[in-house]
Amino acid sequence: MLTSLTPDRWIFSQGDFTSRAALHERYGGSRMSGITPTTKSTHVFLFGMQHAPGSGWRDDGFYYYAGPCGLGTADWESHPANKAIETAWSRGRRLQILESPAVRRDRLWRFVDSFMLEDIAGELTVAHHPDRPPARYPLFRLRSIDSVTHRPGQLLPPGDPRYVDVRRVERCDLLCREARATPLTRERPETRLSKAFERYVMSQGYAVHRLGIRHTAGCSPMLTDTWIAQLDLLIEAKAGPKTTDDVRMAIGQLAHYTRHTPGVLRKAILLPAEPDRELIEFVRDMGADTIWPDGDTWCTTGRWSHLIGLTRHAS
């Protein structure tokens, strides 16, 4: 049973190469199938050819993957590999996509990302033989679990890559319905606030990341809060008992971060409630904007509010 499996930690990052032999040795699964649930872990591997018809990233930010057609005269719905994709998320499995690059590197496969099924986008018909009916393949629309959407250049850092890198948000429960309703009792208020806002951001089709900034040799990198690359927006969240102190600290942190990240064009402080007018003006004078929740909506002083569906605060 899947529940008896202990999920192996996924050791690959986007763009990493690996052989199928090494992959299956660690995680299990068939070495011949293009779609294979693993036997030693909770991963489902999806292997694909780069630039294959119908597959790959699209402008809507989702990854499309063509599953196998039916066996014999059966429809593709009955194919066990397609069932493995459809039931992966409900069974606690992640879809791990690996592509064979256009230029092969000693039979190595490149890891794309970890996904969950968004929906079935339709069918892909391919005529393999002129005297036979075209084959029908399901076209799966997949959502990246950690980065949610993909845009060209999204993972490029807003600074010197020797010192700044883009990181996934470590809050993997952002897309978990159960976790939304039952926050951890020891969770920091800033974390809960960030998660709520990030879920909203993702619902608008934007990706959320963090930045790692290595400012001094021998020191651990500074980790920012939310980075939205598509808006060039860096956000620092604060939810302490004294709003004035929180704002002062956030302004200092944003100043330190942006000293090393010239590609950050917008800065904002995320607060749990609307601050007073003096603080709003102070934040604006420091070159940043303010964001806070208002019931089921979010408000901001930023002129970019319309880009992400926030309510513009008139002040």
N, C-alpha and C positions, 0 to 999 in steps of 0.2 A: 504494500500500500504506500501511496505517496506520503501519507502522514508519518510514516516511520523513517522517511529520509531526513537526513540532516543536510540542509542546503549548503553546498560548498561555496566559499567566498569566491566571487568572480574576480579573477586576477588580471583581466585584460582591460586596457583603456582604448578609446576610439583610435583607430588607425594601427593598432598593434597587429603584427603578423604571427601566425602560428600554423603548425602542421596539423592535419587531422589526427595523426597518430598521437601526438602529444595531447591534443584536446580530449580525445576519447580515453586516453590512458588516465587522465585526471578525473573526468566527469562521467565516463561511460557512454553508452549509446551506440547505435549501429554506425559502422564506418563506411557504409555503402549508400545509405539513404540520403536524399536531399533534405528531408525534414525528419528529425529524429529526436524524440524525448530521451533524455539521459536516464541512466539506471543508477547512478551513484549520487545524483543531486537533483535539484528542482529546476533544471534548465531544459529548454527545448531549442535545439539547434536548427537554424534555417540557412542552408547553403544556397548561394545564387551566383550567377555570372554577372559581372558588371556590364551594364548597358543591355541586359536581357530585355526583350519586348515586355512592356508593361511594368517592369520592376524599377525601383529606385526612388529617390527623393523627388517630390513635386513641389510646385510653387505654393501649394496650400500648407506646406510645412509637415506633411505626413510622408511616411515611407510606404510605398506600394509593393506588394509581393504577390506574385502569381503562384498559387498552389497547384498541385497535380490535377490532371483531369481524371475522369472516372476510370475504373478498371473494367475493361471489356465494354459492355453496353451500359454499365451502371453510370449514374450521374456522379459528379464530383462530390456531392454532399455526403456520399457514403464512403469516400476514401478515408482511411484511418489517419493519414497524415494531415488532412484538412481538419478532421475532428480534433487532432492534437493542438492545432492552432486555435480553434474556436473555444476549446475548454481550458486553455492554459491558465488564464488569469484566475478563473474560478477555482482552479485546483492548486493555486499558489505557485505556478510556474512562470518563468520569464522566457520570452522569445529572444534568443540571441542570434542576430544575423551576422553571417560572415560572407564576404564576397570574394570571388576570384578576380583579381585585378585584370585589366586588359593586357598588361604585360606581366606574365607569370613570373613569380619569384621562387623557383625551385619547389613548385607545388605548395606554396604557402597560401593561407587564407587570411584576409584582412578583416578584423572585427569592426563592424559598423556601429552598433549601439544595442541597448537592451530595450525591448518593446513590449507593449500590450496591444491587444486587438481593439481598434476603434470600431470598425464595422466592416462588412463585406461590400465593397464599392460596386460590384457587378461582376460580369463575366468577360473574359478575354477569349476571343475566338482566333485560332491560328490554323491556317490551311497547310498541313504538312504534306499532303499528297493530292494531286489534282483530281484523282478518281474517287476520293473518299470525302465524307463530310468533314468540315473543319472541327478540330478539337476544341472543347470548351473548358476553360480554366477559371477557377475562382480568383478574383482580384481582391486581396485583403488590404484594407487601409490600416496601417499600424501607427500607433502613437509612441513616441519615445518616452520611456518611463521617467528618466531623470532629467532630460533636457526638453522634453515635451514637443518642441518643434525644431525644425532645422532651417536655417536660412544661409545663403552663401556668405561666408566670412563671419558667421556667428561666433565661432570659437576662436577667432583671432583676438588676442589681448589688446586693450586700449593703451598699450605702452610697450616699452622694449621687452620682447619675449625672453630675454635673458633674465629679467627681473620680475616680470608679471605674467601670470598664467590664468586661464579661465578654468574654473572647477565646477563640477556638478554640485548642486545643492544636496547635502547629505540627508535631507529630510525625505526619505523614500516613501513616507506615508502620505505625501501630499495628494496622491491619487487614490488612496485607500478610503473607501466610504466609512468603514467602521472606525478608523482612526480619527476621522473628522468629528464624529460625535462623542468620542471618548478621549479627550486629550490626556497626556500623561500628567500625573499628579505632581511630579517633580520638574515639569517642564517650565523653563524660564518664561516670564511674561513676554519678553521681547521675542522669544521663539514662537509663542502662540500667535502674537500679533503678526510677525513676518509670515507665518504659514497661512494665516487667513488672507493676507494681502496677496501672497504668491498664488494661492488658489484662484483668486479673482483674476490676476494677471494671466494665468494659464487659460482661464475660461475665455479670455479675449484673444487667444491664439499667440501669445508671446511666450518666449522661453525665459526661465529664471536660472541664473548661475551665481557663483561667487567669484571673487578675484583673490588670488594668492599673490602677495607682494613681498618680494625678498629685498628688503631695503638695506640690510647690513650683512656682510659676510659673517657666517658663523651663528647667526640668529635665526630663530624660527620665523617663517613668513607671517606677515599680517594677513588675516582673513577678513574680508569685508562681509557685509550682509548682502542684500540682494543687488545683483547686477543684471540689467535688462539691456542686452547688446543692441537690440533693434531700435531702442530709443536713446542709446548712449547715456543711460540713466543709472546712477549709482545711488543706492538708498541705504541709510543707516537707521536702524530701528531702535527706539528707546521706549521703555514702559515702566520706569521707576516711580517712586512716590513723589519726587520733586521735579516737576516739568522743566523749570528753569535750569536746574543742574543738568538734566538730561540733554536739553538743547545745547547748552554750552559744551558738554562733552562730545556730542554728535558733531558739532561744527568743527571742533578740534580734530576728530578722527577723519572727517571728510577732507579737511585741509591736508592732513598727513597722507591720506590715500592718493589724492589727486596730484600731489607733488610728484608722484612717480607714474601717473597715468594720464598723460596729456590728451588721450583719446576720449576721456570722460567729458562730455559736453554739458550734462545736466546732473545736478545733485539734489537730493531731497532727504528730509528727515521724516520718518514714519512714527507717529505718535498715537496713543490709544484714544485720544479725544482732542477736540479742537482747542488749541492754545489761545491765550489772550492776544489781543491785537499787537501789543508791544513785542511779544515774542515772534509773531508772524513777521512783523516788520524787521526785527533783528535778523531773522533767518534770511529774509530777502536781501538785506544789506550785505550779508556775507556771501551772496551769490548762490543761494540754495532756495528750494521750495519746501513746503510742508504738506504732508499727507496724513489724513486721519479718517476713521470710519464714522459714518453717520447712518445708523440703522443698517439697512441692507445695501447701502451704497458707500462709495468712497469719495472724499473731497480732497482737493488740492489747490494750492495757490499757483501752480505751474500753468503757463500758457500752453503747454503741450497736452493739457487734460483731454482734449478731443481725440487725441491719437489712441488713447487707451480706454475711453469711455468713462472717465472720472468727471465728477461735478466740479466745475470751476468756481472757486470761492471768490466772491467779489469783495475786495478790501481796499 
